[in-house]
Amino acid sequence: MNTLTKLALGLMGQLNPQPPLGDATANLALPPPRHRGGLSLMEVLRQRQSQREFAPRALRKQQLSELLWAAAGINRPALGGRTAPSAMNAQEVLLYVALPHGLYRYEPAAHELQLAAATDVRRVTGYQDFVDTAPLDLVYVADHSRMHLVPAAMREAYAYAAAGAMAQNVYLYCASAGLATVIRAWFDRDALARAMGLGADQQLLLAQTVGLPAVAVMLVPASRRR
């Protein structure tokens, strides 16, 4: 669906998700992420970029596992510490994954995806046309009920900072793994909140599309791709 059609449907309050493509299982177990390999930090910083053309092919489960762990996974189990910082360790940013067969929320402790809605909400995650067919769209949502130690006037700014750190982790993983990604903030917030079933204390922050590049020009050496 093109941008003008989405804008028109949004004005009419009719920008809605699609039926799922396939079965939406309640829980999607992920393989353990591999913590070794990939490119050096300086090399992934050199290759970090935004791309807006995606092949429709789904990511491998291992790639999905490592992508989500990079964004919001637990890297210090004894402390429950995450790969991205949050003010006062509130961990207020929830990570949702819009897949063709359903909308899922990533649960770091179990390292699994839990079904949030048995619909395909990808086209509602942005006005851009590529979000409809890319294999997945991440959605960053602030749960302000988790921020009771943070002054109310600062909660939105802190949540955006945390989401930005998570999104940059995704960029770095994608650069290392030969994937394409772009962060986005242009979407119909009312339509997306409705499609996701968000509560009053939950705020949409950012979205981010991830997939294989449409043009298979890989800067990552073949021997190091994962």
Phi and psi in degrees as a GROMACS rama.xvg file:
@    title "Ramachandran Plot"
@    xaxis  label "Phi"
@    yaxis  label "Psi"
@TYPE xy
-81.0247  169.506  ASN-2
-62.5876  -43.4863  THR-3
-63.154  -38.5256  LEU-4
-64.9965  -41.3474  THR-5
-64.1687  -41.3332  LYS-6
-62.3522  -42.5513  LEU-7
-64.7258  -44.4829  ALA-8
-63.5497  -36.7505  LEU-9
-63.0069  -41.6204  GLY-10
-63.0256  -30.2659  LEU-11
-90.5897  0.591115  MET-12
69.0437  28.0661  GLY-13
-121.66  20.836  GLN-14
-84.9081  99.8657  LEU-15
-121.91  159.23  ASN-16
-69.0527  168.119  PRO-17
-101.982  161.901  GLN-18
-60.5489  151.049  PRO-19
-66.9796  147.033  PRO-20
-96.7244  89.0402  LEU-21
109.291  -178.745  GLY-22
-81.0834  132.961  ASP-23
-96.1944  96.6254  ALA-24
-74.4335  149.709  THR-25
-65.9655  -37.17  ALA-26
-134.754  135.842  ASN-27
-118.453  104.083  LEU-28
-71.3217  143.154  ALA-29
-114.582  142.837  LEU-30
-67.4586  156.314  PRO-31
-59.0657  138.54  PRO-32
-70.3533  146.528  PRO-33
-88.1304  127.19  ARG-34
-99.1866  5.48039  HIS-35
-125.414  158.787  ARG-36
97.6692  -172.378  GLY-37
83.4865  -174.914  GLY-38
-89.3053  166.205  LEU-39
-70.5314  160.059  SER-40
-57.951  -44.7406  LEU-41
-65.0291  -34.0555  MET-42
-71.0786  -41.5381  GLU-43
-69.2138  -32.3012  VAL-44
-64.0667  -37.418  LEU-45
-66.0867  -35.5547  ARG-46
-92.7551  -8.02782  GLN-47
-59.9253  130.737  ARG-48
-161.283  162.823  GLN-49
-96.8702  135.492  SER-50
-130.481  145.613  GLN-51
-124.461  16.6515  ARG-52
-127.614  124.576  GLU-53
-129.326  140.344  PHE-54
-75.2038  146.08  ALA-55
-76.8696  -8.59797  PRO-56
-64.1407  137.797  ARG-57
-68.2459  150.938  ALA-58
-69.7531  152.327  LEU-59
-68.3586  153.435  ARG-60
-58.7552  -36.5637  LYS-61
-64.2811  -41.0801  GLN-62
-64.0365  -43.6665  GLN-63
-61.8729  -41.8007  LEU-64
-58.5964  -49.1321  SER-65
-71.9284  -33.9038  GLU-66
-60.401  -48.6851  LEU-67
-70.8635  -36.9336  LEU-68
-63.9329  -40.7169  TRP-69
-60.5987  -38.4778  ALA-70
-73.5034  -44.1363  ALA-71
-150.318  18.4375  ALA-72
-77.1847  167.327  GLY-73
-89.8107  119.771  ILE-74
-108.751  -7.39332  ASN-75
-134.286  83.549  ARG-76
-56.0058  -36.117  PRO-77
-63.2697  -30.2654  ALA-78
-103.848  -11.1293  LEU-79
72.2967  18.78  GLY-80
-70.316  146.852  GLY-81
-105.109  169.096  ARG-82
-75.162  -14.8038  THR-83
-127.881  145.847  ALA-84
-79.9951  158.298  PRO-85
-146.019  148.172  SER-86
-62.6944  129.15  ALA-87
55.8499  24.9124  MET-88
55.1189  36.0898  ASN-89
-70.5439  -26.7568  ALA-90
49.1942  49.705  GLN-91
-83.484  -13.5408  GLU-92
-90.6504  116.343  VAL-93
-90.5002  139.871  LEU-94
-108.408  116.667  LEU-95
-105.431  149.676  TYR-96
-125.857  113.951  VAL-97
-90.573  110.883  ALA-98
-113.757  162.945  LEU-99
-57.5276  -31.8687  PRO-100
-98.1054  5.58287  HIS-101
158.429  166.242  GLY-102
-99.6973  127.83  LEU-103
-124.105  154.35  TYR-104
-111.373  132.674  ARG-105
-79.056  127.635  TYR-106
-108.82  104.542  GLU-107
-61.2543  -40.3672  PRO-108
-61.5882  -43.4618  ALA-109
-88.2803  -11.1379  ALA-110
48.3174  61.3539  HIS-111
-150.207  165.816  GLU-112
-102.296  133.386  LEU-113
-116.495  132.114  GLN-114
-63.9689  128.97  LEU-115
-106.736  -33.0009  ALA-116
-158.64  131.957  ALA-117
-86.3511  57.2202  ALA-118
-140.798  162.037  THR-119
-95.908  100.764  ASP-120
-97.3348  8.7447  VAL-121
-54.3369  -44.7813  ARG-122
-67.636  -19.0246  ARG-123
-85.7957  -9.93512  VAL-124
-79.9976  -0.726448  THR-125
-177.938  158.044  GLY-126
-78.6614  -16.1087  TYR-127
-68.8456  146.989  GLN-128
-72.0978  -29.0168  ASP-129
-69.903  -17.4198  PHE-130
-69.2554  -21.436  VAL-131
-68.0873  -34.7034  ASP-132
-117.503  -8.75553  THR-133
-61.2732  151.678  ALA-134
-63.8201  -28.8301  PRO-135
-158.913  149.928  LEU-136
-125.226  124.608  ASP-137
-85.5436  144.463  LEU-138
-130.867  126.036  VAL-139
-99.6323  122.85  TYR-140
-125.344  128.904  VAL-141
-88.5399  128.476  ALA-142
-102.957  97.7191  ASP-143
-67.3208  -17.8015  HIS-144
-66.7737  -17.3304  SER-145
-86.5095  -3.04413  ARG-146
-109.989  35.8846  MET-147
-65.715  -20.0337  HIS-148
-86.9526  -9.25628  LEU-149
-96.9515  131.942  VAL-150
-53.939  138.689  PRO-151
-54.9479  -37.7399  ALA-152
-68.231  -18.6652  ALA-153
-102.577  -6.53373  MET-154
-63.445  -43.5803  ARG-155
-63.4208  -44.9728  GLU-156
-62.8752  -42.4684  ALA-157
-65.0807  -40.1493  TYR-158
-65.379  -41.6158  ALA-159
-63.5365  -38.7086  TYR-160
-62.746  -42.8898  ALA-161
-64.9426  -43.6855  ALA-162
-63.4147  -37.5597  ALA-163
-62.8133  -39.7073  GLY-164
-64.894  -40.8673  ALA-165
-64.5684  -43.1798  MET-166
-64.7027  -36.6241  ALA-167
-67.1023  -35.8862  GLN-168
-59.66  -39.5511  ASN-169
-63.555  -44.1582  VAL-170
-56.6175  -44.6466  TYR-171
-68.2365  -40.5001  LEU-172
-62.9068  -44.1318  TYR-173
-61.5072  -39.8391  CYS-174
-62.8543  -38.007  ALA-175
-72.7715  -35.0876  SER-176
-96.0709  2.32908  ALA-177
75.5332  26.4586  GLY-178
-101.488  162.45  LEU-179
-105.283  147.787  ALA-180
-156.629  156.851  THR-181
-151.974  136.463  VAL-182
-88.6806  147.981  ILE-183
-142.301  147.806  ARG-184
-132  5.42437  ALA-185
-100.051  95.1367  TRP-186
-154.455  163.001  PHE-187
-79.8325  102.084  ASP-188
-67.0936  -37.2909  ARG-189
-66.4601  -45.5308  ASP-190
-64.6187  -41.614  ALA-191
-70.4797  -41.3228  LEU-192
-61.1226  -39.0455  ALA-193
-67.4156  -43.6544  ARG-194
-64.7416  -31.6855  ALA-195
-88.7635  -10.6559  MET-196
68.387  37.8496  GLY-197
-73.8274  152.096  LEU-198
-90.9303  177.655  GLY-199
-65.9752  -29.5801  ALA-200
-88.2976  3.37607  ASP-201
-107.502  134.78  GLN-202
-125.45  127.916  GLN-203
-69.8937  133.482  LEU-204
-111.523  -67.3309  LEU-205
-142.985  162.396  LEU-206
-128.044  160.723  ALA-207
-153.554  122.372  GLN-208
-91.3866  140.423  THR-209
-136.397  142.259  VAL-210
-179.965  -177.763  GLY-211
-73.4277  144.555  LEU-212
-62.0652  142.468  PRO-213
-64.0009  -39.1041  ALA-214
-102.154  117.316  VAL-215
-78.7912  67.1166  ALA-216
-104.877  99.3147  VAL-217
-98.3192  124.443  MET-218
-83.1575  -17.1764  LEU-219
-79.5086  128.094  VAL-220
-55.8791  143.393  PRO-221
-56.5711  -35.5382  ALA-222
-69.1035  -13.6001  SER-223
-115.058  1.72861  ARG-224
-73.7101  147.991  ARG-225
